Amino acid sequence: MTKWIDDFLALAKYKNFSTAAESIYISQSALSKHIKAIENELGIVLFIRSNTKAELTEAGNVYLEYALNIRKFTQDLRTKLEKFGTSCYVTELTVGTIPCLAESGIMQLLLNFQEKFGNYSIQIVEDDQSNLLKMLSQQEIDAAICRTDLMKDTEYDTVSLVSDEMVMICSKNVFPFEQGSEIDLNGFKFDNIYTIAKESDIYRLTKKQLYDIGYTGSIAGTFPRHMMLLSFLSQKGGCAILPRQLANLQMFPNLTYYRIRNSVKTNIGFTKLSSNCINPQLVDKSNILYEYLKEQKEFMPEV
């Protein structure tokens, strides 16, 4: 979602694909593909296109505010890290993560780590939990930030950083309560309930939550990304069971979320291969970040 920020900002500024592409020295077709990639990931339309203009939609204007903040944040970070640029040796750490960094506050921890340890450079790779664990076991990444509920102690060393809970997201007219209110869903009749794809850990958490409230029906459908799911709910109705950290609904003003009484809890944490793994060098490489996060976790707020 943040990969093509400069492309998005250029088009938002010039409102013309040709002019915007020229301003950032890429082809018009490349710019079009990048904007479409952002829209596909979010599951929303950011621009209304015509032959000569590209005007921001309402959702596009919301995303613009976030894009400007992300670019400023990145520029500030680079400025702060310039003083470390003379280091003769830089260790690169590739950290895979589920889509959670901004909402959970973990991104700030990683930035603080890079500022403190200037000879470490963190590269972020975002993917689903199942893929992250495969990449970790195959040593394609050094560590992962993911849900630690089912981690095996013999395979991984973990630091739980953020606790979260499952919530229900739906249209504001379903319940006459304020957003964030706790409701009892035992015996509640759902017309259509949706969640994230079956291969995700969120699907398992959703199924457990539905079982705990006595729901015996089936899930109406799944989506690869939560933003696609929220966009669908906003347009078509229905409800979703998701972790509360994903209930950022600023782009969907007709949706709200409710806390669930006796909700299923989940933890997000830092995960690396256990010290018993076959590659001690890989463990040693990520150990300094592991130890740093162990010290910092007490300062992490609940989501």
Residue frames relative to the residue before (quaternion, step in Angstrom):
aa qw qx qy qz dx dy dz
M 1.0000 0.0000 0.0000 0.0000 0.00 0.00 0.00
T 0.7428 0.3757 -0.2227 0.5075 3.61 1.14 -0.56
K 0.4385 0.7452 -0.4363 0.2490 3.60 1.25 -0.15
W 0.8018 0.2512 -0.1190 0.5290 3.60 0.94 -0.84
I 0.1068 0.8387 -0.5252 0.0965 3.59 1.02 0.80
D 0.6883 0.4863 -0.2979 0.4482 3.61 0.79 -0.97
D 0.6189 0.5350 -0.3423 0.4622 3.59 1.10 -0.68
F 0.6497 0.5148 -0.3092 0.4662 3.56 0.96 -0.91
L 0.6850 0.4956 -0.2909 0.4478 3.58 0.87 -0.98
A 0.6251 0.5335 -0.3449 0.4536 3.58 1.04 -0.70
L 0.6828 0.4703 -0.2924 0.4766 3.58 0.90 -0.88
A 0.6237 0.5302 -0.3394 0.4634 3.60 1.04 -0.71
K 0.6698 0.5048 -0.2930 0.4590 3.58 1.07 -0.73
Y 0.8009 0.3268 -0.1544 0.4774 3.59 0.72 -1.08
K 0.2565 -0.8128 0.4911 0.1799 3.60 1.28 -0.39
N 0.6865 0.3732 -0.2746 0.5604 3.56 1.20 0.61
F 0.4704 -0.7142 0.4354 0.2811 3.61 -0.66 1.08
S 0.6656 0.5189 -0.3118 0.4364 3.58 0.90 -0.91
T 0.6940 0.4704 -0.2743 0.4710 3.59 0.84 -1.00
A 0.6560 0.5161 -0.3091 0.4557 3.56 0.97 -0.88
A 0.6538 0.5150 -0.3129 0.4576 3.59 0.94 -0.89
E 0.6475 0.5194 -0.3125 0.4620 3.58 1.00 -0.85
S 0.6554 0.5437 -0.3136 0.4202 3.60 1.00 -0.80
I 0.7679 0.2985 -0.1782 0.5380 3.61 1.13 -0.55
Y 0.4952 -0.7313 0.3772 0.2790 3.55 1.32 0.50
I 0.5490 0.5268 -0.4603 0.4575 3.55 0.81 1.06
S 0.6054 -0.5575 0.4122 0.3908 3.56 -1.26 0.23
Q 0.6225 -0.5461 0.4090 0.3835 3.55 -1.25 0.46
S 0.6498 0.5171 -0.3233 0.4537 3.58 0.99 -0.80
A 0.6306 0.5224 -0.3341 0.4667 3.60 1.05 -0.74
L 0.6404 0.5176 -0.3252 0.4650 3.58 0.96 -0.84
S 0.6469 0.5259 -0.3188 0.4509 3.57 0.93 -0.89
K 0.6565 0.5082 -0.3062 0.4659 3.58 0.99 -0.86
H 0.6567 0.5190 -0.3131 0.4486 3.58 0.97 -0.85
I 0.6555 0.4977 -0.3120 0.4747 3.59 0.94 -0.86
K 0.6488 0.5115 -0.3140 0.4678 3.58 0.99 -0.84
A 0.6240 0.5430 -0.3386 0.4484 3.59 1.05 -0.72
I 0.6332 0.5105 -0.3272 0.4810 3.59 1.02 -0.79
E 0.6762 0.5016 -0.2946 0.4521 3.58 0.86 -0.96
N 0.6460 0.5141 -0.3223 0.4631 3.59 1.00 -0.78
E 0.6628 0.5017 -0.3150 0.4580 3.58 0.96 -0.81
L 0.7030 0.4469 -0.2598 0.4885 3.57 0.99 -0.84
G 0.3418 -0.7489 0.4965 0.2754 3.56 1.12 -0.64
I 0.6606 0.4503 -0.3069 0.5163 3.57 1.21 0.55
V 0.4524 -0.6476 0.5349 0.2998 3.57 -1.33 0.25
L 0.2440 -0.7994 0.5380 0.1095 3.58 -0.74 1.09
F 0.7987 0.1771 -0.0758 0.5700 3.60 1.12 -0.68
I 0.2944 -0.6797 0.6384 0.2093 3.53 -1.25 0.64
R 0.1919 -0.8308 0.5186 0.0623 3.57 -0.41 1.24
S 0.0103 -0.7445 0.6668 0.0309 3.53 -1.23 0.68
N 0.7498 -0.3872 0.2586 0.4702 3.59 -1.22 -0.09
T 0.8171 0.2339 -0.0980 0.5178 3.59 0.99 -0.75
K 0.7946 0.2909 -0.1405 0.5141 3.60 1.14 -0.43
A 0.1358 -0.7362 0.6544 0.1059 3.51 -1.37 0.37
E 0.0631 -0.8261 0.5597 -0.0188 3.57 -0.20 1.31
L 0.5150 -0.6528 0.4656 0.3029 3.56 -1.02 0.84
T 0.3737 -0.6766 0.5849 0.2459 3.55 -1.11 0.73
E 0.7014 -0.4192 0.3341 0.4698 3.60 -1.27 -0.01
A 0.6566 0.4893 -0.3031 0.4874 3.57 0.99 -0.84
G 0.6183 0.5602 -0.3336 0.4388 3.57 1.08 -0.73
N 0.6462 0.5162 -0.3138 0.4663 3.57 1.04 -0.76
V 0.6210 0.5157 -0.3384 0.4836 3.59 1.09 -0.68
Y 0.6691 0.4947 -0.2974 0.4681 3.57 0.94 -0.92
L 0.5826 0.5929 -0.3656 0.4188 3.60 1.09 -0.67
E 0.6385 0.5323 -0.3246 0.4512 3.58 0.94 -0.88
Y 0.6790 0.4761 -0.2849 0.4808 3.56 0.95 -0.90
A 0.6393 0.5417 -0.3284 0.4360 3.60 0.97 -0.84
L 0.6480 0.5121 -0.3161 0.4668 3.59 0.97 -0.82
N 0.6581 0.5020 -0.3079 0.4691 3.58 1.00 -0.81
I 0.6363 0.5284 -0.3284 0.4561 3.58 1.01 -0.82
R 0.6735 0.4890 -0.3103 0.4593 3.60 0.88 -0.88
K 0.6428 0.5087 -0.3266 0.4705 3.60 0.99 -0.81
F 0.6424 0.5307 -0.3174 0.4526 3.57 0.97 -0.90
T 0.6603 0.5072 -0.3008 0.4651 3.58 0.99 -0.88
Q 0.6556 0.5083 -0.3103 0.4642 3.59 0.96 -0.84
D 0.6425 0.5190 -0.3194 0.4645 3.57 1.01 -0.83
L 0.6417 0.5284 -0.3216 0.4534 3.56 1.00 -0.85
R 0.6552 0.5138 -0.3202 0.4518 3.59 0.89 -0.90
T 0.6339 0.5335 -0.3248 0.4562 3.56 1.02 -0.82
K 0.6759 0.5003 -0.2918 0.4558 3.57 0.92 -0.92
L 0.7268 0.4479 -0.2383 0.4630 3.58 1.06 -0.78
E 0.4377 0.7169 -0.4533 0.2983 3.59 1.26 -0.14
K 0.6414 0.5515 -0.3319 0.4175 3.58 1.03 -0.77
F 0.6681 0.4786 -0.3039 0.4819 3.58 1.25 -0.33
G 0.4680 0.7410 -0.4009 0.2669 3.55 1.28 -0.14
T 0.6350 0.5468 -0.3382 0.4282 3.60 1.18 -0.28
S 0.3985 0.7295 -0.4752 0.2883 3.58 1.25 -0.02
C 0.4217 -0.7331 0.4784 0.2363 3.58 -0.86 0.97
Y 0.7911 0.1786 -0.1011 0.5762 3.61 1.21 -0.36
V 0.0547 -0.7974 0.6010 -0.0056 3.54 -0.76 1.08
T 0.2362 -0.7662 0.5851 0.1216 3.56 -0.82 1.04
E 0.2256 -0.7815 0.5686 0.1230 3.57 -0.69 1.06
L 0.1170 -0.7681 0.6284 0.0393 3.54 -0.95 1.00
T 0.1668 -0.7720 0.6058 0.0963 3.58 -0.73 1.02
V 0.0561 -0.8127 0.5791 -0.0315 3.55 -0.51 1.25
G 0.2425 -0.7586 0.5902 0.1319 3.55 -0.70 1.10
T 0.0251 -0.8204 0.5712 -0.0098 3.57 -1.04 0.68
I 0.4392 -0.6070 0.5798 0.3202 3.52 -1.23 0.51
P 0.6095 -0.5640 0.3818 0.4058 3.66 -1.14 0.36
C 0.4051 0.7323 -0.4533 0.3069 3.59 0.12 1.26
L 0.4716 0.7479 -0.4184 0.2078 3.59 1.18 -0.44
A 0.7124 0.4623 -0.2796 0.4479 3.59 0.72 -1.03
E 0.7064 0.4838 -0.2717 0.4395 3.57 0.84 -1.03
S 0.7249 0.4697 -0.2473 0.4390 3.59 1.00 -0.79
G 0.4786 -0.6628 0.4499 0.3595 3.58 1.16 -0.46
I 0.4770 0.6898 -0.4357 0.3269 3.60 1.26 -0.09
M 0.5604 0.6050 -0.3910 0.4086 3.60 1.10 -0.60
Q 0.6500 0.5170 -0.3248 0.4524 3.59 0.94 -0.83
L 0.6129 0.5429 -0.3457 0.4584 3.59 1.07 -0.71
L 0.6677 0.4982 -0.3015 0.4638 3.58 0.94 -0.89
L 0.6431 0.5111 -0.3203 0.4718 3.57 1.03 -0.76
N 0.6317 0.5251 -0.3261 0.4678 3.57 1.03 -0.78
F 0.6304 0.5343 -0.3272 0.4584 3.56 1.04 -0.80
Q 0.6762 0.4922 -0.3016 0.4577 3.59 0.86 -0.93
E 0.6450 0.5139 -0.3286 0.4603 3.57 1.05 -0.70
K 0.6826 0.4804 -0.2842 0.4717 3.58 1.03 -0.77
F 0.7771 0.2284 -0.1126 0.5756 3.57 0.98 -0.88
G 0.1770 -0.8589 0.4745 0.0762 3.54 0.25 1.31
N 0.6636 0.4980 -0.3210 0.4567 3.59 1.17 -0.33
Y 0.6235 0.4718 -0.3543 0.5130 3.58 1.29 0.35
S 0.0937 -0.7770 0.6214 0.0368 3.54 -1.00 0.89
I 0.2084 -0.8022 0.5522 0.0899 3.58 -0.65 1.14
Q 0.1389 -0.7607 0.6313 0.0593 3.55 -0.89 1.05
I 0.2500 -0.7960 0.5401 0.1101 3.59 -0.74 1.09
V 0.0471 -0.7612 0.6467 0.0112 3.56 -1.02 0.93
E 0.1689 -0.8089 0.5577 0.0788 3.60 -0.63 1.09
D 0.1931 0.7670 -0.5897 0.1632 3.57 -0.92 0.96
D 0.6449 -0.4828 0.4047 0.4326 3.56 -1.34 -0.02
Q 0.6702 -0.5388 0.3353 0.3849 3.56 -1.18 0.59
S 0.6623 0.5157 -0.3262 0.4347 3.59 0.83 -0.91
N 0.6655 0.4893 -0.3027 0.4755 3.59 0.99 -0.80
L 0.6248 0.5469 -0.3417 0.4401 3.58 1.02 -0.76
L 0.6797 0.4853 -0.2986 0.4619 3.57 0.89 -0.88
K 0.6076 0.5289 -0.3525 0.4763 3.59 1.11 -0.61
M 0.6666 0.4955 -0.3023 0.4678 3.58 0.91 -0.91
L 0.6359 0.5259 -0.3284 0.4596 3.57 1.05 -0.75
S 0.6815 0.4843 -0.2945 0.4629 3.59 0.88 -0.90
Q 0.7060 0.4259 -0.2501 0.5077 3.58 1.14 -0.64
Q 0.4415 -0.7405 0.4057 0.3035 3.56 1.39 0.19
E 0.3494 0.7225 -0.5100 0.3096 3.55 1.09 0.79
I 0.7383 0.1740 -0.1466 0.6350 3.56 1.30 -0.31
D 0.5226 -0.6623 0.4468 0.2976 3.57 -1.19 0.52
A 0.7901 -0.0510 0.0746 0.6062 3.57 1.11 -0.67
A 0.2276 -0.7738 0.5756 0.1348 3.57 -1.27 0.20
I 0.2340 -0.7050 0.6461 0.1752 3.52 -1.28 0.53
C 0.2422 0.7775 -0.5241 0.2494 3.55 -0.33 1.26
R 0.6619 -0.4773 0.3766 0.4385 3.56 -1.30 -0.10
T 0.2620 -0.8254 0.4919 0.0908 3.53 -0.68 1.18
D 0.3543 0.7912 -0.4591 0.1941 3.61 1.28 -0.02
L 0.8108 0.2632 -0.1133 0.5103 3.59 0.90 -0.90
M 0.3398 0.7588 -0.4971 0.2484 3.57 1.19 0.37
K 0.3612 -0.7253 0.5456 0.2139 3.57 -1.01 0.84
D 0.4923 -0.6996 0.4373 0.2775 3.56 -0.72 1.11
T 0.6639 0.5270 -0.3097 0.4309 3.58 1.06 -0.68
E 0.7206 0.4391 -0.2440 0.4779 3.59 1.19 -0.46
Y 0.8218 0.1841 -0.0482 0.5371 3.57 1.00 -0.80
D 0.2589 -0.6652 0.6642 0.2223 3.49 -1.41 0.37
T 0.0331 -0.8324 0.5525 -0.0275 3.59 -0.70 1.03
V 0.1424 -0.7299 0.6594 0.1103 3.50 -1.33 0.50
S 0.2673 -0.7616 0.5669 0.1649 3.60 -0.51 1.12
L 0.1701 -0.8297 0.5299 0.0428 3.57 -0.72 1.12
V 0.8160 0.0874 0.0112 0.5713 3.58 0.91 -0.93
S 0.2133 -0.7481 0.6111 0.1466 3.56 -0.97 0.85
D 0.0721 -0.7954 0.6017 -0.0081 3.55 -1.06 0.78
E 0.2118 -0.7682 0.5884 0.1369 3.57 -1.28 0.18
M 0.5193 -0.6256 0.4810 0.3279 3.53 -1.20 0.50
V 0.0762 -0.7856 0.6138 0.0163 3.57 -1.04 0.85
M 0.4055 -0.6734 0.5496 0.2829 3.55 -1.31 0.23
I 0.1376 -0.7753 0.6145 0.0483 3.56 -0.94 1.01
C 0.1762 0.7805 -0.5765 0.1655 3.56 -0.82 0.99
S 0.6878 -0.4291 0.3609 0.4611 3.57 -1.30 -0.12
K 0.6059 -0.6075 0.3843 0.3407 3.56 -1.11 0.67
N 0.6698 0.5233 -0.3059 0.4289 3.59 1.16 -0.45
V 0.4775 0.6828 -0.4432 0.3306 3.62 1.24 0.04
F 0.7946 0.0811 -0.0217 0.6013 3.59 0.98 -0.90
P 0.4070 -0.7203 0.5023 0.2513 3.62 -1.03 0.70
F 0.4877 0.6601 -0.4297 0.3765 3.60 0.95 0.88
E 0.5817 -0.5760 0.4421 0.3667 3.54 -1.27 0.38
Q 0.6257 -0.5372 0.4075 0.3922 3.56 -1.21 0.55
G 0.7876 0.3000 -0.2373 0.4830 3.56 -0.95 0.89
S 0.4596 0.6766 -0.4551 0.3520 3.59 1.26 -0.07
E 0.4183 -0.6827 0.5333 0.2730 3.57 -1.14 0.63
I 0.0394 -0.8019 0.5961 -0.0070 3.56 -0.85 0.98
D 0.4007 -0.6879 0.5538 0.2440 3.54 -1.25 0.53
L 0.1617 -0.8304 0.5304 0.0534 3.59 -0.47 1.20
N 0.3784 0.7307 -0.4934 0.2820 3.60 1.21 0.11
G 0.8371 0.1372 -0.1327 0.5127 3.54 -0.69 1.14
F 0.4551 0.6897 -0.4593 0.3260 3.60 1.26 0.02
K 0.3528 -0.7489 0.5309 0.1811 3.57 -0.95 0.93
F 0.1575 -0.7924 0.5862 0.0599 3.58 -0.53 1.21
D 0.3693 -0.7073 0.5551 0.2349 3.57 -0.97 0.84
N 0.7833 -0.0914 0.1058 0.6057 3.55 0.76 -1.09
I 0.0146 -0.8044 0.5935 -0.0246 3.55 -0.72 1.06
Y 0.1165 -0.8117 0.5723 -0.0057 3.54 -0.89 1.01
T 0.0110 0.7821 -0.6228 -0.0177 3.54 -1.29 0.33
I 0.6986 -0.4456 0.3465 0.4398 3.57 -1.32 -0.30
A 0.7416 -0.4683 0.2696 0.3975 3.56 -1.26 0.55
K 0.6667 -0.5673 0.3337 0.3499 3.55 -1.15 0.76
E 0.6710 0.5088 -0.3161 0.4369 3.60 1.04 -0.67
S 0.5948 0.5822 -0.3661 0.4162 3.60 1.24 -0.18
D 0.5754 -0.5801 0.4506 0.3597 3.55 -1.25 0.46
I 0.5764 0.5930 -0.3771 0.4170 3.59 1.15 -0.55
Y 0.5944 0.5615 -0.3639 0.4461 3.58 1.07 -0.67
R 0.6541 0.5043 -0.3109 0.4703 3.58 0.94 -0.87
L 0.6595 0.5065 -0.3086 0.4618 3.59 0.94 -0.87
T 0.6305 0.5322 -0.3231 0.4635 3.58 1.05 -0.79
K 0.6598 0.5081 -0.3086 0.4597 3.56 0.89 -0.92
K 0.6484 0.5081 -0.3213 0.4670 3.59 0.98 -0.78
Q 0.6513 0.5128 -0.3233 0.4563 3.58 0.95 -0.84
L 0.6568 0.5053 -0.3101 0.4659 3.59 0.94 -0.83
Y 0.6320 0.5199 -0.3269 0.4727 3.57 1.04 -0.77
D 0.6734 0.5193 -0.2982 0.4336 3.59 0.93 -0.91
I 0.7249 0.3908 -0.2503 0.5091 3.62 1.10 -0.57
G 0.5841 -0.6436 0.3468 0.3526 3.57 1.26 0.32
Y 0.4079 0.7041 -0.4874 0.3168 3.59 1.20 0.41
T 0.1509 -0.8290 0.5367 0.0438 3.58 -0.68 1.08
G 0.5241 0.6448 -0.4119 0.3740 3.59 1.24 -0.07
S 0.5503 -0.6022 0.4658 0.3427 3.55 -1.33 -0.04
I 0.5404 -0.5870 0.4876 0.3545 3.56 -1.29 0.35
A 0.4652 -0.7297 0.4362 0.2466 3.56 -0.76 1.09
G 0.7924 -0.1864 0.1469 0.5620 3.58 1.07 -0.63
T 0.2392 -0.7585 0.5881 0.1471 3.54 -1.29 0.34
F 0.2113 -0.7655 0.5990 0.1024 3.55 -1.30 0.49
P 0.5427 -0.6464 0.4208 0.3324 3.62 -1.02 0.68
R 0.7957 0.1617 -0.0714 0.5793 3.61 1.14 -0.63
H 0.5473 -0.6479 0.4129 0.3318 3.55 -1.01 0.77
M 0.6109 0.5511 -0.3692 0.4323 3.62 1.08 -0.58
M 0.6125 0.5264 -0.3439 0.4791 3.58 1.10 -0.63
L 0.6454 0.5231 -0.3091 0.4629 3.55 1.01 -0.84
L 0.6714 0.4938 -0.3042 0.4614 3.59 0.88 -0.88
S 0.6273 0.5267 -0.3317 0.4680 3.56 1.04 -0.75
F 0.6375 0.5219 -0.3192 0.4683 3.59 1.01 -0.82
L 0.6616 0.5048 -0.3121 0.4584 3.60 0.88 -0.93
S 0.6426 0.5429 -0.3198 0.4359 3.55 1.00 -0.86
Q 0.7504 0.4006 -0.2102 0.4819 3.57 1.01 -0.80
K 0.8113 0.3085 -0.1184 0.4823 3.57 0.93 -0.95
G 0.4892 -0.6532 0.4500 0.3626 3.61 1.16 -0.40
G 0.4845 0.6223 -0.5137 0.3379 3.54 -1.35 -0.03
C 0.3114 -0.7377 0.5586 0.2165 3.58 -1.24 -0.22
A 0.2239 -0.7653 0.5919 0.1174 3.53 -1.30 0.33
I 0.2389 -0.7046 0.6430 0.1816 3.53 -1.29 0.52
L 0.1364 0.7920 -0.5722 0.1635 3.56 -0.53 1.23
P 0.5952 -0.5155 0.4410 0.4307 3.61 -1.22 0.19
R 0.5999 -0.6123 0.3794 0.3483 3.56 -1.05 0.80
Q 0.6020 0.5797 -0.3712 0.4047 3.61 1.05 -0.62
L 0.6805 0.4682 -0.2882 0.4844 3.60 1.20 -0.42
A 0.5650 0.6063 -0.3817 0.4092 3.58 1.28 0.01
N 0.2700 0.7270 -0.5688 0.2741 3.57 0.80 1.06
L 0.0366 -0.8788 0.4722 -0.0590 3.54 -0.02 1.37
Q 0.2844 0.7949 -0.5019 0.1879 3.59 1.17 0.36
M 0.6931 0.4610 -0.2797 0.4783 3.58 1.08 -0.65
F 0.7371 0.3295 -0.1895 0.5588 3.58 1.31 -0.15
P 0.1230 -0.8695 0.4742 0.0630 3.60 0.45 1.22
N 0.6549 0.5053 -0.3309 0.4542 3.62 1.17 -0.31
L 0.6386 0.5022 -0.3315 0.4797 3.60 1.29 0.01
T 0.0521 -0.7658 0.6391 0.0485 3.54 -1.29 0.42
Y 0.2651 -0.7538 0.5686 0.1954 3.57 -1.26 0.09
Y 0.1749 -0.7656 0.6121 0.0930 3.54 -1.25 0.56
R 0.4471 -0.6530 0.5421 0.2826 3.52 -1.11 0.76
I 0.3364 -0.7501 0.5426 0.1726 3.55 -1.08 0.74
R 0.4478 -0.6720 0.5149 0.2878 3.56 -0.83 0.95
N 0.8173 0.0704 -0.1246 0.5582 3.58 -0.85 1.03
S 0.1503 0.8324 -0.5172 0.1304 3.54 0.97 0.90
V 0.5273 -0.5908 0.5100 0.3360 3.52 -1.29 0.49
K 0.2559 -0.7754 0.5632 0.1268 3.57 -0.85 1.00
T 0.0571 -0.7798 0.6229 0.0247 3.54 -1.22 0.54
N 0.2413 -0.7718 0.5750 0.1243 3.56 -1.15 0.64
I 0.1984 -0.7425 0.6289 0.1174 3.54 -1.12 0.78
G 0.1186 0.8208 -0.5480 0.1088 3.55 -0.84 0.93
F 0.5841 -0.5461 0.4768 0.3650 3.49 -1.43 0.03
T 0.0575 -0.8167 0.5734 -0.0299 3.57 -0.82 1.04
K 0.0438 0.7694 -0.6366 0.0281 3.54 -1.01 0.89
L 0.6410 -0.5059 0.3905 0.4251 3.54 -1.24 0.31
S 0.5708 -0.6189 0.4259 0.3312 3.54 -1.06 0.78
S 0.6280 -0.5425 0.4100 0.3784 3.53 -1.25 0.48
N 0.6379 0.5324 -0.3190 0.4559 3.58 1.26 -0.30
C 0.4523 0.7026 -0.4526 0.3114 3.59 1.27 -0.01
I 0.6487 -0.5775 0.3483 0.3527 3.56 -1.26 0.36
N 0.7388 0.3617 -0.2174 0.5254 3.60 1.21 -0.21
P 0.1930 -0.8208 0.5268 0.1069 3.63 0.15 1.22
Q 0.5899 0.5893 -0.3700 0.4097 3.59 1.09 -0.63
L 0.6406 0.5207 -0.3153 0.4681 3.56 1.05 -0.80
V 0.6410 0.5181 -0.3176 0.4687 3.58 0.99 -0.83
D 0.6613 0.5124 -0.3077 0.4532 3.58 0.90 -0.95
K 0.6277 0.5670 -0.3276 0.4209 3.57 1.03 -0.81
S 0.7658 0.3532 -0.1888 0.5032 3.59 0.93 -0.86
N 0.4794 0.7212 -0.4189 0.2731 3.58 1.24 -0.24
I 0.6305 0.5487 -0.3541 0.4196 3.60 0.99 -0.73
L 0.6464 0.4857 -0.3156 0.4967 3.60 1.07 -0.71
Y 0.6074 0.5600 -0.3341 0.4537 3.57 1.05 -0.79
E 0.6979 0.4608 -0.2730 0.4754 3.60 0.84 -0.97
Y 0.6214 0.5432 -0.3381 0.4522 3.59 1.04 -0.73
L 0.6922 0.4725 -0.2806 0.4678 3.58 0.91 -0.92
K 0.5803 0.5622 -0.3751 0.4545 3.60 1.12 -0.54
E 0.6734 0.4870 -0.2875 0.4761 3.57 1.03 -0.77
Q 0.7389 0.4553 -0.2235 0.4436 3.57 1.03 -0.82
K 0.5223 0.6973 -0.4091 0.2712 3.61 1.11 -0.51
E 0.6034 0.5757 -0.3667 0.4124 3.60 1.10 -0.55
F 0.6781 0.4779 -0.2918 0.4761 3.59 1.21 -0.39
M 0.5286 0.6322 -0.4119 0.3889 3.59 1.28 0.00
P 0.3468 -0.7408 0.5330 0.2162 3.61 -0.81 0.95
E 0.5357 -0.5709 0.4860 0.3886 3.57 -1.23 0.28
V 0.5155 -0.6397 0.4734 0.3178 3.56 -1.10 0.77
